[in-house]
Amino acid sequence: MANASVQCRISGDLARKAFRISAVFVASLVAIVVGTMPASATPICVSVGPGPLTITMNNLGTKAYVVNSANHSVSVIDTATQTVVSSFSVGSVVNAADITPDGSKILYSSMGHDVVSFVDLATEQEAPRINIGGRPSGVAINATGTRAYVSSYNGYLVAVVDLVNATVLSSIQVGVEPNGIDISPDGTKVYVANSASHTVSVISTATNTVTSTIPVPGYIWGLQFSPDGNRAYVTSQSDSVLQVIDATTDTLTANVPLDAGSPNQNNVLVSSDSSKIYVSNQSANTVHVLDASTLAIITTYTVNGAAGIALTPSGDALYVSAANAAQVQVFGLPVLAAVAPIRATAGSSFNFAIPGSHVSSYAVTAGALPAGLSMNSQTGAVTGVATRAGTYTFTITATGSPSVSRSYTVVVDAASALATTGSEASTGSDATLGLGFGAGALLLGALLVIRRRQAS
């Protein structure tokens, strides 16, 4: 297990090299070399307001919104430059926030004012507040941006909010001290973590009623579905255990001890491909990264007062709020981008770089490259002259924190007939010379035939 405990860089120095791999650009790569960004365990530090707790990323990954609890403000980070570009005020004791799918507004819950409220992100102006009561805690917006589900910590209920008309449609009684809340990817149900009653309530979005209750031990807090909809993960503040729920059967299936003796797990986040789980613990100053298939810790980041966590949509950067340092720390994550099958021609030079970001080394860990090709383990450049036609699929593993793997396919086409002698392809000057003599002989023969016909 790797542990990334390091001093961080000031924002803006390496940030302008950009963490992004353009999906459109990568999809069009065919046998060309592209630059890869080296791995760096040193995060970029972005100074924000005092007591940063919650981080919310817009869907494009261009802006991160950090709620600063001590001065009731939101710092807006431009993820291209890793700098704060603006800030605006919000209500007191903001516990959670979510952004509408179109990225136009942020909805936050204010436990101090018993309300939820929208802020227009273009103007940074707040809309009229919606009264919830009972110290609203968690918020989750549906995929169409028309409804929000808000847990009321002291009201023991979930409020269903009509975001179009800014009204409360209904209130659903749940367990004691509900907090973390999320909507399933298919939009059919809501899970809410009832901290003091040690249960997760399952709510049908069709009827706005509780359909079942899942016993989950501990003073549970954060909750999130995996994007594939198969699981939900719940953090426990009392015993520092990550609970795993089978979301297809609404049953608890596993628990994973994390920071013994350091309760106060805050948030849980799942990567877009559902393969990794990120859990922050403010008391232990840690963010653990777990492999979802094995539930084993594969990397741990040390952050002073680790609280809010967010990932860019491409998964190439992790944002962690350092509540004790008035900072957000940005860690570059290793990424291998997907590409369409790459084409090569037998007997011709081939040059292609595996498109990676924040990678320290590359290795073929399954399958094999086409005969005649080799890969530079430091840059990921695949070069050489393929000697045999065929389709070759192989797995590349990129070393980073944590390591990642992806399959690639190279299709080697047979050499063209004009450049082939017998069963072997000709290359270099010999092929050019042979083709030149052949074309000259054909032309001379054609001229002789024409002259003979004219003479007769």
N, C-alpha and C positions, 0 to 999 in steps of 0.2 A: 504494500500500500504506500503510495507516494504521499508526502506531506508538504504542501506548498506554504511554508511560513517564511515570508520575505519582507524586506522593506519595499515600499512602493515608489514609483516615479511620479514626478509632478505631471499633471494633466497637460496634454498638448504636445509633448516631445515626440513620442513614437506614435501617438494617436493619429497623426495626420497621414501615416502610412496606410491607415484604414484597415479594419478588421474584415472587410467584406469580400466575399467571392461572388461575383455577379452570376446569378443562375442562368441568365440569358446568354452571357458570354461563354460560360462553361459548356452549356449545351451545344454550342456551335464549334467547339474545339475539334479539329481533325488533324492529327499528325503535325502539331506545331508545339513549340516550347512556350510555356507560360511560367512566370515567376512564382515562386512559393514563398510564403512568409515564414521565417524561422520561429521556433517555439521560444517563448519567454515566460519564466515562472514569476517574473516581477510584474505586479499589477500596476496599472495607472491609477493614481489617486486624484479624485475630483473633490475639491472643497465645496461643501453645501452648508445648509443651515444647521443649528444645534439639534442634537437628538434625532437624526434621521432614522426612521423605522420602516416605512413602507415604500417599495419601489414598484412602479407600474410602467410597462413598456407598451408603446403603441404597436399596432399590427405590422407596420412597415419596418419597425426597429430603428426608426430615425430619431426618436426622442424617448428619453427615460424621465419619468416624473417621480420625484422623491419627496415624500411628506416628512417635514421636519417637526417633530412633536413639541420641541421646547419653545418655538416662536410661531407655531401655527401657520407655517408657510409651505409652499411647494417649490422646490428647485427644479428647473427644466434643463436637462442635459442633452446637448447635441451629440449624438453617438458617433458622428463622423470626426469631430474634433475633440471629443471628451472634455468639453467645457460647459459651464453653466451659462446659458444664453438669456434666461429670464427667470423671474420668480413671481409668485402671487400669494395672497393670503387666503386661508381657509378657516373653518371653524376649529374649536378647541377639542383636544383629545381625539384626533382623527385616528381611527384604528385600521381602516382599510379603504381601498380605492379600486375602481375599475374603469376602463375606457370603453366607450361605445365602439362597435365593430367598424364604423366608418372613420374612427379616429378624431371625430370633431369635438367630443366632450369627455370630461372626466367626472365620474360620480364618486363622491367620498361620503363616508359615514362619520358624523361628529358625535361622539359619546358625551361630550361636554354640553352640546346644545340640543341633544335628542332629535337630530334631524339628519337627512341626507340631502345633498345638494349637487347640482351640476355646475361646472365651470366650462364656459365656451373656450376651447383651447386656441382659437384664432384671435380672440379679443382678450382672453384671460379675465372675462367678466363673469361674475356668479349670477345664476338664475335664482328666482325665489326658492327658498328652502322648503323641503317637504317634511312635515312633522311625522316622526315615527314613534317617539317615546321609548322609555325603558333603556336608554343608552344603546343606540344602534351600533352594531359591531361589524360583522362581515357583510360584504356586498358582492353580488354576482349579476352580470347583465347577460341576457340571452343573446343568441346568435343574430337575431334580427334587430336588436337594439330597441325593442319596444317595451320590454319588461325588465325589472330588476327584483331580485330576491334579497331581502335585508334581514339579518338576524338581530333581534332585540335582546341584548344580554340580560337586562333586568326584567324584561317583559315576558320572557320565556316563550317567544313567538317568532315567526318569520312573517314579515310584511311583504306582500306582493304589490309592487309599485308600477303603475302605468306611466311609462316615461314620456309618452306622447302628450298626455294631458296633465302630467305631474300630480297624480292622485294615488292614494292607496286603494287598491282594488279589494284586498281581503287580508285578514290576519289569520295565520295558521298556528295553533298551539303546538309547541314541541316540548323538548326537555328543559332542564334547568341550566341557565346561563349558556345559551347557544352562542357560538362564535364563528369558527371557520365554516364557510359555505361555498358550494360549487354546483354548477349545472352540468349534467352529463353531456358528452359530446353530441349525442343524438337529440338532446333537448327534451327528453321525456321525463326526467326526474331530477330532483334536487337533493343533495346530501347536506345536512347541517350537523356540526359537531356540538353536542350538548356537554359542556365542560364538566359541570358538577353532577350531572346524572349519569355520566359515563356511558353515553349512548350516541348513536348517529341516527337521526330521523330521516326517513326516506319519504319524499314528497312527490306526488304525481303532479306534473305541470298541466295535465289535462283537466284535473278536477280540483287542484289546489288543496289536497287532503293528504294526511300522513297515511301511507299504505303499509309501512312496516317500520320496526325499530331494531337497530343492530346494537347489541351490547359490545362496548369497547372499553376496556379497563383504563384507568388513569384519568388525570385531569386533562382531557384532550383539548386541542387548540386549533392548529392549522389543518386544512383539508384540501386535497385536490384530486380530481379524476386524472387518469392517464389519458392522453389524446386518443388512444385506440378504444377507449371506453371499457376496457376489460377490468380495470382495477381503480380503487381509490386509496389514497395514502393519507393517514391521519397522524399528526404529531401529538405527543403527550408531554405536558409541562412538568408533571409531577415525578415521572420516573425516567424521562429521556429515552423513550421507546418509540420507534416508528411502527405504527399498526398498518396492516395490509388487508383491504377488503376486496373480496371478489365481487365486482359490480354487476356481474351477470346473474348472481344468485343472492346478492345482498347479505353475504356472510363474511365474518372475520376469518381469515385464513392464516395469518402469520403475524409475528411481532419481532422486531429487530432492536435489541439493545444498542445504544449508541454511546452517549457520554455518561458513564457511570459517575454518580456523585455530583453531576452538574445538570440538574433539571432546568427547565426554561427553554425548551425547544420552541422556536417561533413559527417558522414558515416551512412549507414543503412545496417543491416545484418539480415538474416532470418535463423532460426534454420532448421536443416535438415528435420524435420517432418512438417515444415511450420506452426507450432503452436505458435511460439513466434517471435517477432520483436525486434531487438536491435538498438537503435539510440543514437549516441554520439553527444555531444554539447561541443565544446572546450571552448566557452565563459562561459557557465553555469557550467562547470566542472561536467557534468552528463553523465551517460549512462542509458537511460530508457529501461525497458523491458516491452513490451506490449503483451497482449493476442491477437492473431490474430483473434480470433472469435468475441471478443467484442471490440477490439481496445482500451481497458482500460489499463492504466499503472498498472503493478502488482509489480514491483520492480524498485528501482532507486539506482544505484551505484554512489558514488561521487569519482571522480578521477581528480587530478589537471591537467587541460588542456586535457581532454578526447578527443582523436582524432581517431586514428585507432582502429578497433575492429576486433577480429577473434575468431572463435569457433573451438574446436577440433571436429573431425568427430563424435565422440560419444556424443558430447554435454555436457561433464562433466567439461569443463573448458572454461572460457571466458578470453581472453587476451585483455587488453586495454592499448594503449600507453598514458602515461602521458607526454604530450609535454612540460609542464612547469617544469617537475622534472627529465627529462632524465631517465625515468623508463618505464618499462612495468609492469602493475599490473595484476596478475593472480588470478581470482576468481574461486573457486570450485563451480560447479553448481550441484544441486540435480539431480540424474538420477536413474530411475528404469529400470533395464535391462529386456528385454523380455526373456521368457523361454518357452520351449515346455510344453504341459500339464504335470503336476506332478502326479505321480502315488502313491497311498497308498493302504493298504489292511485293510479291516475292522477287528478290533480286534487286530491289531498289532501296535506297537509304531511307531510314525511318527515324523520326525524332519527335518525341512527345513527352511532356512532363505531367506526372500525376498531379492534378490540381488540389493542392493542400494548403492549409493555413495553420500557423502555430505548430508546426511539426518539426521535430529534431532529427528524425531518421525514418526511412521507409524500408519495408521488407516484404517479399512475397511469402505469404504464410500458408497458402493453399493453391493448388493448381500450378501452372508453370507458364512463363512467357513463351512466345513462339521461338522456335529454334533460330539462333542467329541474333537474338535481341538480348540486351542486358540492361539492368537498372542501376543508376547511381544511388546508393543508399542514403546519401546526404541531401540530394536535391530532388530525388524522385524522377529524374530524367530517364526515359526509356529510349535507347538508341541502338543502331546496328542495321544489319541487312537481313531481313527474314528470308529463310531458305526454303520454306515449305508452305504451300497454301493450306488454309484451314481456318477453323474458328477456335480461338483459345480464350478460355475464361479462367481468371485467377483472382486471388484475394490479396489486397495490399493492406498491411497493418502499419499505421503511422504511430510512432512513439511520441507521446506528449503527456499532458497531465489533465485528464487520463488519456490512455491510448485509444485509437479508434481503428475500425477496419471497414473496408468496402470492396465489393467485387467489381472487376472491370473486364471488358471483352475486347479483344483485338481480332478483327477479321482480316486474314491475309489472302488477297486475291492472287490468282495465278498470273504470271507474266504474260504480256500480250504475245500473239503468234509471231508478229514481225521480229520481236526481240528474242525469240526462242529458237535454239538450234537443237534438234532432237528433243530430249526431255529436260534439258537444263537451260536456264535463262542466261543469256549473255549480258555482260555488264561492261561499263566504262568505255574506253576508246575502241575496243574490239567490236563492240556492238554497233557503234556509230559507223565505223569503217565498213563492216559487213553490210549494213543497211545501205550505205552510200554506193558500194559496188553493185549491189543487187538492183537498186533503182536505176543506176546507169545502164546496166545490161538490158533491162526491160525497155528503157527509152530508146537505146540503139536498135534493138530488134524491131520496135514499132516503126522507126524511121525507114529501115531497110524494106519492110513490107510495103510501106506507102510508095517508095521509089519504084519498086518492081511493078506495082499495079499501074503507076503512071507510065512506065516504059512500054507496057503492053497495051 
